[in-house]
Amino acid sequence: MKVILLAGGQSKRVKPIEDKCFVRVCGRYLIEHQLEALGKAGFDDVVIVGNANNLERLGELAVGGVQIVVVEQVDLDGGMMAAMQAAKTEVIDEEAVFVVSSNDIVEDQLWQDVRTVLDERTGDDGFMVGYKVQRYFPGGYLQLNDDGYCQSLAEKPGEGNEPSDLVNLVIHLHKDVKGLYAALEAASSEHDDVYEVALQQLFDEQKKYSIVEYDGFWQAVKYPWHFLRLNEFFLGKLERSISSEAQISETAVIQGDVVIEAGVRVFEYAVIKGPAYLSTGTIVGDHAKLRESSVGAGSIVGGSAEVTRSLLGDKVETHDNFVGDSVLSDETWFGAGTITANFRLDKKNLQLEIRGQKVDTHRDKIGVITGERVKVGINCSTMPGVRIGSDSILDAGLRVNQDIPKKSYVKNGQILDVRKNKVW
């Protein structure tokens, strides 16, 4: 049996983050976390469906014990149907196929539970994972028949109209692969839901798709602030581990579940409070403070900087800054004195605009979210929830209260009034 791991999305809603699969959290890319979890449960033969932008990086992945083949989804607007077609030649002769989203993050135990169901319910045609919700979630709901099998999917039915309390997760196992592809090729829709239409056809044919109910951690990565919750999740799994090849000052304070990889240097009077993860080559400068954060390889938490509840990518540089509840992508650089505001004065949840619509983040604390290779000058301040696009440069002394598009140069508009000194 092969796994089809869907990684061909365009990540439009998570901008300025360029590719959600390749955000490093606690020393691993997000997609590596998925591959490791699948491999531990015995799902170790994986076809990754990528796109032209991430195909090369996907091809470079190497996760112990997992066999990986990468294929390209050419039609990026074709939804799951296009992804399934891209994987067809790799899976069509399999007895079963397991379809998984690369960015629906769940607890490892679920994959073990799925393996148990697969071994025990041999007479079923497949199964789907249903996430048990306590309040309305704007997603697809599973409707079950009297025998407990799935009979339909209700997409965003509206609060009060839910056919069950189970939301469909993209964790589906199909035992008749040829039958699945026949249904896909027979289905049609004016939207990008051909895969879902094909599923309905299978249900109508009385195919027995049982439900694996799940109520543990789940985060579908749709918006950039979701990485803050993922950071909390993966940090919460850490156990204290400090490499003997790290250089740590005798005056540094390290408390709690902190992982420090080889090549990390922690200087005088730095304070690190777990949970925290410091990837190889990280520097924590003198008098710096770091807590509840993940720091990527080769990054610098410079002297007197404070980083809290944040996710820093690779080669990020800070110095004498405050970084709170923020996501700084690879090669972000902050000049001295730059700070991130992370909390509304009225203590309400932040609402951020995504593709022209206001979206409630359900968070009252969000700092700044940057794309890659962002440079911010000295003594800048960013307002809560500001997003700065990749390859942008911000001049010194700015108060940034709006989103900045990628490849921007933002100049300070202040004009100095220089006059003759008449005091002495």
C-alpha positions as CSV (number, residue, x, y, z in Angstrom):
1,M,0.0,0.0,0.0
2,K,1.2,3.5,-0.9
3,V,0.5,6.8,0.8
4,I,-0.4,9.8,-1.4
5,L,0.9,12.8,0.5
6,L,-0.7,16.0,-0.9
7,A,1.9,18.9,-1.0
8,G,1.0,20.6,-4.2
9,G,-1.0,23.6,-2.9
10,Q,0.0,27.1,-3.6
11,S,-0.1,28.3,0.0
12,K,-2.0,31.4,-1.0
13,R,-3.7,32.0,2.3
14,V,-0.5,31.6,4.4
15,K,1.4,34.4,2.7
16,P,3.9,35.9,3.4
17,I,5.1,32.3,4.2
18,E,6.2,30.9,0.8
19,D,5.6,27.2,1.3
20,K,4.0,25.8,4.4
21,C,5.6,22.4,3.9
22,F,9.1,23.9,4.4
23,V,8.6,25.8,7.6
24,R,11.0,24.4,10.1
25,V,9.5,23.7,13.5
26,C,11.6,22.2,16.3
27,G,14.4,21.1,13.9
28,R,12.2,19.5,11.2
29,Y,10.3,20.9,8.2
30,L,6.6,20.5,8.6
31,I,6.4,17.8,5.9
32,E,9.3,15.9,7.6
33,H,7.2,15.8,10.8
34,Q,4.4,14.2,8.7
35,L,6.7,11.7,7.0
36,E,8.3,10.6,10.3
37,A,4.9,10.1,12.0
38,L,3.6,8.1,9.0
39,G,6.8,6.0,8.9
40,K,6.6,5.1,12.6
41,A,3.1,3.7,12.1
42,G,4.2,1.6,9.2
43,F,3.0,3.8,6.3
44,D,6.5,4.0,4.8
45,D,5.9,3.9,1.0
46,V,5.0,7.5,0.1
47,V,4.2,9.3,-3.1
48,I,4.5,13.1,-2.5
49,V,2.5,15.3,-4.9
50,G,4.3,18.6,-5.2
51,N,4.3,21.5,-7.6
52,A,6.9,23.2,-9.8
53,N,7.9,25.5,-7.0
54,N,8.7,22.9,-4.4
55,L,9.4,19.8,-6.5
56,E,13.2,20.1,-6.2
57,R,13.1,20.5,-2.4
58,L,10.7,17.6,-2.0
59,G,13.1,15.5,-4.0
60,E,15.8,16.2,-1.5
61,L,13.9,14.9,1.5
62,A,15.3,11.9,3.3
63,V,13.5,10.6,6.3
64,G,14.8,7.4,7.7
65,G,12.8,4.3,6.9
66,V,10.5,6.0,4.5
67,Q,10.6,5.4,0.7
68,I,9.7,8.6,-1.2
69,V,8.7,9.2,-4.8
70,V,7.9,12.7,-5.9
71,V,5.4,13.6,-8.7
72,E,4.3,17.0,-10.0
73,Q,0.8,18.4,-9.9
74,V,0.7,20.6,-13.0
75,D,-2.9,21.9,-12.7
76,L,-2.7,23.8,-9.5
77,D,-6.3,24.9,-9.7
78,G,-7.6,21.4,-10.1
79,G,-7.9,20.6,-6.4
80,M,-7.5,17.1,-5.1
81,M,-8.6,15.6,-8.4
82,A,-5.5,17.0,-10.1
83,A,-3.3,15.8,-7.3
84,M,-4.7,12.3,-7.6
85,Q,-4.2,12.2,-11.3
86,A,-0.6,13.2,-10.8
87,A,-0.1,10.2,-8.6
88,K,-2.1,7.7,-10.7
89,T,0.8,5.9,-12.4
90,E,2.5,5.3,-9.1
91,V,-0.5,3.8,-7.3
92,I,-2.9,2.4,-9.8
93,D,-1.7,-1.2,-9.4
94,E,-1.8,-1.1,-5.6
95,E,-4.3,-3.0,-3.5
96,A,-5.0,0.1,-1.4
97,V,-4.0,3.7,-1.2
98,F,-3.9,6.1,1.7
99,V,-4.6,9.8,0.9
100,V,-3.2,12.3,3.4
101,S,-2.9,16.1,3.5
102,S,0.7,17.2,4.2
103,N,-0.6,20.1,6.4
104,D,-3.3,18.5,8.5
105,I,-1.3,18.0,11.7
106,V,-2.5,15.5,14.2
107,E,-1.1,13.5,17.2
108,D,1.1,10.5,16.3
109,Q,-1.4,8.2,18.1
110,L,-4.0,8.7,15.3
111,W,-1.7,7.1,12.8
112,Q,-1.4,4.1,15.1
113,D,-5.2,4.0,15.5
114,V,-5.6,4.1,11.7
115,R,-3.2,1.1,11.4
116,T,-5.2,-0.8,13.9
117,V,-8.5,-0.1,12.0
118,L,-6.8,-1.2,8.8
119,D,-5.8,-4.5,10.3
120,E,-9.1,-5.2,12.0
121,R,-11.8,-4.0,9.6
122,T,-10.7,-6.1,6.7
123,G,-14.2,-6.3,5.2
124,D,-14.6,-2.5,4.7
125,D,-14.0,-0.8,1.4
126,G,-12.1,2.0,3.2
127,F,-12.3,4.5,6.0
128,M,-12.2,8.2,6.7
129,V,-11.1,10.1,9.8
130,G,-13.8,12.3,11.4
131,Y,-12.7,15.0,13.8
132,K,-15.2,15.3,16.7
133,V,-16.0,19.1,17.1
134,Q,-17.7,20.8,20.1
135,R,-18.7,23.9,18.1
136,Y,-19.4,24.8,14.5
137,F,-16.4,24.5,12.1
138,P,-16.7,25.8,8.5
139,G,-15.7,22.6,6.8
140,G,-17.1,19.4,5.4
141,Y,-19.2,17.2,7.7
142,L,-19.6,13.4,7.6
143,Q,-23.1,12.1,7.5
144,L,-23.4,8.4,8.6
145,N,-26.0,5.8,7.8
146,D,-27.7,3.5,10.3
147,D,-24.8,1.0,10.1
148,G,-22.2,3.7,10.9
149,Y,-20.8,4.0,7.4
150,C,-20.4,7.3,5.6
151,Q,-23.2,8.1,3.3
152,S,-22.5,11.7,2.3
153,L,-20.3,14.8,2.8
154,A,-22.0,18.1,3.7
155,E,-19.7,21.0,2.8
156,K,-20.0,24.0,5.1
157,P,-23.7,23.3,6.0
158,G,-23.9,26.3,8.3
159,E,-24.3,26.4,12.0
160,G,-27.3,24.4,13.2
161,N,-27.5,22.4,10.0
162,E,-24.6,19.9,10.7
163,P,-25.5,16.3,10.0
164,S,-23.1,15.1,12.7
165,D,-20.4,16.4,14.9
166,L,-17.7,14.8,12.7
167,V,-15.6,17.0,10.4
168,N,-13.9,15.3,7.5
169,L,-10.2,15.3,7.7
170,V,-8.1,14.5,4.5
171,I,-7.1,11.2,5.9
172,H,-8.8,8.6,3.6
173,L,-8.0,5.0,2.9
174,H,-9.3,3.4,-0.3
175,K,-9.0,-0.4,-0.8
176,D,-10.2,-0.5,-4.4
177,V,-7.7,1.8,-6.1
178,K,-9.0,1.1,-9.7
179,G,-12.6,1.7,-8.6
180,L,-11.5,5.0,-7.0
181,Y,-9.9,6.2,-10.2
182,A,-12.9,5.1,-12.2
183,A,-15.1,7.2,-10.0
184,L,-12.7,10.2,-10.3
185,E,-12.7,10.0,-14.0
186,A,-16.5,9.7,-14.2
187,A,-17.1,12.6,-11.8
188,S,-17.5,16.2,-13.0
189,S,-18.0,19.6,-11.3
190,E,-17.7,23.3,-12.2
191,H,-15.7,23.7,-9.0
192,D,-12.5,22.1,-7.6
193,D,-14.5,19.4,-5.7
194,V,-14.3,16.6,-8.2
195,Y,-12.7,14.3,-5.6
196,E,-15.6,14.9,-3.2
197,V,-18.1,14.2,-6.0
198,A,-16.3,10.9,-6.7
199,L,-16.5,10.0,-3.0
200,Q,-20.2,10.6,-3.1
201,Q,-20.5,8.3,-6.1
202,L,-18.8,5.6,-4.1
203,F,-21.1,6.2,-1.1
204,D,-24.1,6.0,-3.4
205,E,-22.8,2.6,-4.7
206,Q,-23.0,1.4,-1.1
207,K,-19.3,1.2,-0.6
208,K,-18.5,0.7,3.0
209,Y,-16.4,3.5,4.3
210,S,-16.1,3.3,8.1
211,I,-15.3,6.2,10.3
212,V,-12.3,6.6,12.6
213,E,-13.4,9.2,15.2
214,Y,-10.7,11.5,16.6
215,D,-10.8,14.2,19.2
216,G,-7.1,14.9,19.8
217,F,-4.9,17.8,18.5
218,W,-5.7,18.9,15.0
219,Q,-4.5,21.9,13.1
220,A,-5.2,22.4,9.4
221,V,-2.6,24.9,8.3
222,K,-4.6,27.5,6.3
223,Y,-3.4,30.8,7.7
224,P,0.0,32.1,8.7
225,W,-0.8,32.4,12.4
226,H,-1.6,28.7,12.5
227,F,2.2,28.2,12.7
228,L,2.1,29.7,16.2
229,R,-0.2,26.9,17.4
230,L,1.9,24.3,15.6
231,N,4.9,25.7,17.4
232,E,3.1,25.2,20.7
233,F,2.2,21.7,19.8
234,F,5.6,20.5,18.8
235,L,7.3,22.3,21.7
236,G,5.0,20.6,24.0
237,K,6.4,17.2,22.9
238,L,10.0,18.0,23.8
239,E,12.1,16.3,26.4
240,R,15.3,18.0,27.7
241,S,18.3,17.2,25.6
242,I,21.5,19.2,25.5
243,S,24.3,18.2,23.1
244,S,27.8,17.7,24.5
245,E,29.0,19.5,21.4
246,A,27.2,22.8,22.4
247,Q,29.1,25.6,24.1
248,I,27.2,27.0,27.0
249,S,28.5,29.6,29.4
250,E,28.6,28.7,33.1
251,T,26.6,31.8,33.9
252,A,23.8,31.0,31.4
253,V,20.5,29.7,32.9
254,I,18.7,26.9,31.2
255,Q,15.4,25.7,32.6
256,G,12.8,23.1,31.6
257,D,12.5,21.0,28.5
258,V,15.1,22.6,26.2
259,V,16.7,20.9,23.2
260,I,20.1,22.2,22.2
261,E,21.7,20.7,19.2
262,A,25.4,20.4,18.4
263,G,27.2,23.6,17.5
264,V,24.9,25.9,19.5
265,R,26.7,28.6,21.5
266,V,25.0,30.2,24.6
267,F,26.8,33.2,26.0
268,E,27.1,34.9,29.4
269,Y,24.0,35.5,31.5
270,A,21.6,34.3,28.7
271,V,18.3,32.8,30.0
272,I,16.5,30.0,28.2
273,K,13.2,28.7,29.6
274,G,11.6,25.7,28.1
275,P,10.0,24.4,26.2
276,A,12.5,25.7,23.6
277,Y,14.4,24.2,20.6
278,L,17.7,25.5,19.4
279,S,18.9,24.0,16.1
280,T,22.5,23.5,15.1
281,G,24.7,26.5,14.8
282,T,22.3,28.8,16.8
283,I,23.8,31.6,18.9
284,V,22.2,33.0,22.0
285,G,24.0,36.2,22.9
286,D,24.9,37.6,26.3
287,H,21.9,38.7,28.5
288,A,19.5,37.4,25.8
289,K,16.2,35.8,26.9
290,L,14.5,33.0,25.0
291,R,11.3,31.1,26.0
292,E,8.6,28.9,24.5
293,S,10.3,29.3,21.0
294,S,11.8,27.3,18.2
295,V,14.9,28.6,16.6
296,G,16.2,27.4,13.2
297,A,19.7,26.5,12.1
298,G,22.4,29.2,12.1
299,S,20.1,31.8,13.7
300,I,21.2,34.4,16.2
301,V,19.3,35.6,19.2
302,G,21.7,38.4,19.8
303,G,22.8,40.2,22.9
304,S,20.0,41.6,25.1
305,A,17.3,40.3,22.6
306,E,14.1,38.7,24.0
307,V,12.3,36.1,22.0
308,T,9.1,34.6,23.4
309,R,6.5,32.2,22.0
310,S,7.9,32.6,18.5
311,L,9.1,30.5,15.6
312,L,12.3,31.6,13.9
313,G,13.5,30.0,10.7
314,D,17.0,29.3,9.5
315,K,19.7,32.1,9.5
316,V,17.4,34.6,11.3
317,E,19.3,37.4,13.0
318,T,18.1,39.5,16.0
319,H,20.0,41.9,18.2
320,D,18.6,44.0,21.1
321,N,15.1,43.3,19.9
322,F,11.8,42.1,21.4
323,V,10.2,39.4,19.3
324,G,6.9,38.1,20.7
325,D,4.3,35.7,19.2
326,S,5.9,36.0,15.8
327,V,6.9,33.9,12.8
328,L,10.2,35.0,11.2
329,S,11.0,33.1,8.0
330,D,14.5,32.2,6.8
331,E,17.1,34.9,6.6
332,T,15.0,37.6,8.3
333,W,17.2,40.3,9.9
334,F,16.2,42.8,12.6
335,G,18.3,45.9,13.3
336,A,19.0,46.9,16.9
337,G,16.1,48.4,18.8
338,T,13.4,47.0,16.5
339,I,10.4,45.5,18.4
340,T,7.2,43.7,17.6
341,A,4.0,44.8,19.3
342,N,2.0,41.6,19.8
343,F,-1.1,42.5,21.9
344,R,-4.1,44.7,21.2
345,L,-4.8,47.4,23.8
346,D,-8.5,46.4,24.0
347,K,-7.5,42.7,24.5
348,K,-9.7,41.6,21.6
349,N,-8.8,38.9,19.1
350,L,-7.0,40.1,16.1
351,Q,-8.8,40.0,12.8
352,L,-6.5,39.9,9.8
353,E,-7.4,40.4,6.1
354,I,-6.9,37.4,4.0
355,R,-7.6,37.8,0.2
356,G,-10.0,40.7,0.8
357,Q,-11.9,39.3,3.8
358,K,-11.4,39.8,7.5
359,V,-10.7,36.5,9.3
360,D,-10.9,36.1,13.1
361,T,-7.6,34.6,14.2
362,H,-9.0,33.5,17.6
363,R,-5.8,34.8,19.1
364,D,-5.3,38.0,21.1
365,K,-1.5,37.9,20.6
366,I,0.2,37.9,17.3
367,G,3.4,39.8,16.5
368,V,4.9,40.0,13.1
369,I,4.9,37.4,10.3
370,T,7.7,37.7,7.7
371,G,8.5,36.0,4.4
372,E,12.0,35.1,3.6
373,R,15.0,37.4,3.3
374,V,13.3,40.4,5.0
375,K,15.6,43.1,6.3
376,V,14.3,45.6,8.9
377,G,16.3,48.6,10.0
378,I,17.1,49.9,13.5
379,N,14.5,51.2,15.8
380,C,11.4,50.0,13.9
381,S,8.2,48.9,15.5
382,T,5.6,46.6,14.0
383,M,2.0,46.6,15.1
384,P,0.2,43.4,16.0
385,G,-0.5,41.0,13.1
386,V,1.5,42.8,10.5
387,R,2.8,40.7,7.6
388,I,5.9,41.5,5.6
389,G,6.5,39.9,2.2
390,S,9.6,38.1,1.1
391,D,12.6,40.1,-0.2
392,S,11.5,43.3,1.4
393,I,13.6,46.0,3.0
394,L,12.3,48.4,5.7
395,D,14.1,51.6,6.4
396,A,15.2,52.6,10.0
397,G,12.8,54.2,12.4
398,L,9.5,53.1,10.9
399,R,6.2,52.4,12.7
400,V,4.7,49.6,10.5
401,N,0.9,49.4,10.9
402,Q,0.0,47.8,7.6
403,D,1.0,44.7,5.6
404,I,4.0,45.1,3.2
405,P,3.9,43.3,-0.2
406,K,6.8,41.1,-1.2
407,K,9.8,42.7,-2.9
408,S,9.1,46.1,-1.3
409,Y,11.4,48.9,-0.2
410,V,9.8,50.9,2.5
411,K,11.4,54.3,3.1
412,N,11.0,56.6,6.1
413,G,9.0,59.6,4.9
414,Q,10.3,61.9,7.7
415,I,12.0,65.2,6.5
416,L,14.5,66.7,8.9
417,D,14.1,70.4,9.6
418,V,17.8,71.6,10.0
419,R,18.2,75.2,11.2
420,K,20.9,77.4,12.6
421,N,21.6,76.8,16.3
422,K,20.8,80.0,18.1
423,V,21.2,78.5,21.6
424,W,25.0,78.8,21.7
